Amino acid sequence: MERGVPISTIMTKDVITLSHKDDLETAEMLFKRHKIRHIPVVKEKAIIGILSYTDLLRISFADAVDEYESDIDTVVYNMFTIEQVMAKNVVSVPPYATIKEVSRILGEKEFHALPVVENGKLVGIVTTTDLIKYLIKKL
């Protein structure tokens, strides 16, 4: 396997983001529409948090309710803001961080996604799924 490959070669560059002003219904819609599990929360392109689908499920009954039943989710979602639910102390990596370095961080911290930040701005996101796809290609 190649050594020193930068994370920018496998990260997702077209990142779906949320504004800190968005609501949790918008977040749920983005998770489902794009089939993703993590959404960075930004304020003027700077990352201020990250929301995971698991964070959303912790406060809702999303999987316990019929898919056409949205009243319960709406009531629960209106009780919280994205800023209350998101992880705030976000660990990020620069685009030149190596795949090995990022893998180590994900493994040690037990994260499933890391925002990729350059000059204070979000430029990508890398997930454990990205790493698995990379490994499959290389093996």
C-alpha positions as CSV (number, residue, x, y, z in Angstrom):
1,M,0.0,0.0,0.0
2,E,1.2,3.5,-0.8
3,R,2.6,5.5,2.1
4,G,1.9,9.2,2.8
5,V,-1.3,9.4,0.6
6,P,-3.1,12.6,1.6
7,I,-6.7,12.3,2.8
8,S,-7.7,14.8,0.1
9,T,-7.5,11.9,-2.4
10,I,-10.4,10.0,-0.8
11,M,-12.4,12.7,1.1
12,T,-15.8,13.8,0.0
13,K,-15.4,17.3,-1.5
14,D,-19.0,18.3,-2.1
15,V,-20.0,18.3,1.5
16,I,-23.6,18.5,2.6
17,T,-23.7,21.1,5.4
18,L,-26.2,22.6,7.8
19,S,-26.3,26.2,9.1
20,H,-26.5,26.7,12.8
21,K,-29.8,28.4,12.1
22,D,-31.3,25.3,10.3
23,D,-33.8,23.2,12.2
24,L,-33.7,19.5,13.0
25,E,-36.4,18.6,10.5
26,T,-34.1,20.0,7.7
27,A,-31.3,17.8,9.2
28,E,-33.4,14.7,9.1
29,M,-34.4,15.4,5.5
30,L,-30.8,15.8,4.4
31,F,-29.7,12.6,6.2
32,K,-32.4,10.6,4.5
33,R,-32.2,12.3,1.0
34,H,-28.4,11.9,0.7
35,K,-28.1,8.7,2.7
36,I,-25.4,10.1,4.9
37,R,-24.7,9.8,8.6
38,H,-22.7,13.0,9.5
39,I,-23.3,16.6,8.6
40,P,-20.9,19.4,9.5
41,V,-22.6,22.6,10.9
42,V,-21.1,25.7,9.5
43,K,-21.2,29.5,10.1
44,E,-19.9,31.4,7.1
45,K,-17.9,28.4,5.9
46,A,-16.2,27.8,9.3
47,I,-17.1,24.6,11.0
48,I,-18.7,25.1,14.4
49,G,-20.0,21.5,15.0
50,I,-21.0,18.2,13.5
51,L,-24.4,16.5,13.7
52,S,-24.6,12.7,13.3
53,Y,-27.8,10.8,12.5
54,T,-27.3,9.0,15.8
55,D,-27.5,12.4,17.6
56,L,-30.8,13.0,15.9
57,L,-32.1,9.5,16.7
58,R,-31.3,10.0,20.4
59,I,-33.8,12.8,20.7
60,S,-36.5,11.5,18.3
61,F,-38.7,8.6,17.7
62,A,-37.7,8.6,14.0
63,D,-37.4,4.8,13.7
64,A,-40.3,4.0,16.0
65,V,-42.9,5.8,14.0
66,D,-44.5,5.1,10.7
67,E,-42.6,6.9,7.9
68,Y,-45.8,8.9,7.1
69,E,-46.2,10.0,10.7
70,S,-44.2,13.2,11.2
71,D,-46.1,14.9,14.0
72,I,-44.2,13.3,16.8
73,D,-40.8,14.1,15.3
74,T,-41.9,17.7,14.6
75,V,-42.9,18.2,18.3
76,V,-39.6,16.7,19.5
77,Y,-37.5,18.6,16.9
78,N,-39.1,21.9,17.9
79,M,-37.8,21.4,21.5
80,F,-34.2,21.5,20.4
81,T,-31.9,23.5,18.1
82,I,-29.1,22.1,16.0
83,E,-26.6,23.8,18.3
84,Q,-28.0,22.0,21.3
85,V,-27.7,18.6,19.7
86,M,-24.5,18.8,17.6
87,A,-21.0,17.9,18.8
88,K,-19.2,21.2,19.4
89,N,-15.6,20.3,20.1
90,V,-14.9,19.0,16.6
91,V,-11.6,17.4,15.8
92,S,-10.7,18.2,12.2
93,V,-7.8,17.4,9.9
94,P,-6.0,19.3,7.1
95,P,-6.3,18.0,3.5
96,Y,-2.6,17.0,3.5
97,A,-3.0,14.7,6.6
98,T,-2.2,11.2,5.5
99,I,-4.7,8.4,5.3
100,K,-2.7,6.6,8.0
101,E,-2.9,9.6,10.3
102,V,-6.6,10.0,9.8
103,S,-7.2,6.3,10.3
104,R,-5.3,6.5,13.6
105,I,-7.5,9.4,14.8
106,L,-10.7,7.7,13.8
107,G,-9.6,4.5,15.6
108,E,-8.4,6.1,18.8
109,K,-11.1,8.6,19.2
110,E,-13.8,6.2,18.0
111,F,-15.2,8.8,15.5
112,H,-16.8,7.8,12.3
113,A,-16.2,11.1,10.4
114,L,-13.7,13.9,10.4
115,P,-14.2,17.3,8.8
116,V,-11.3,18.3,6.6
117,V,-10.4,22.0,7.1
118,E,-8.0,24.3,5.4
119,N,-7.3,27.9,6.4
120,G,-10.3,27.8,8.8
121,K,-12.8,26.7,6.1
122,L,-14.4,23.3,5.5
123,V,-13.1,21.7,2.3
124,G,-14.2,18.1,2.8
125,I,-15.2,15.3,5.1
126,V,-13.7,11.8,5.5
127,T,-15.6,8.9,7.0
128,T,-14.8,5.3,7.9
129,T,-16.7,4.3,4.8
130,D,-14.3,6.3,2.7
131,L,-11.4,4.5,4.3
132,I,-13.0,1.0,3.8
133,K,-13.6,1.8,0.1
134,Y,-9.9,2.9,-0.2
135,L,-8.7,-0.3,1.4
136,I,-10.9,-2.5,-0.8
137,K,-9.4,-0.8,-3.9
138,K,-5.9,-1.4,-2.6
139,L,-6.3,-5.1,-1.6
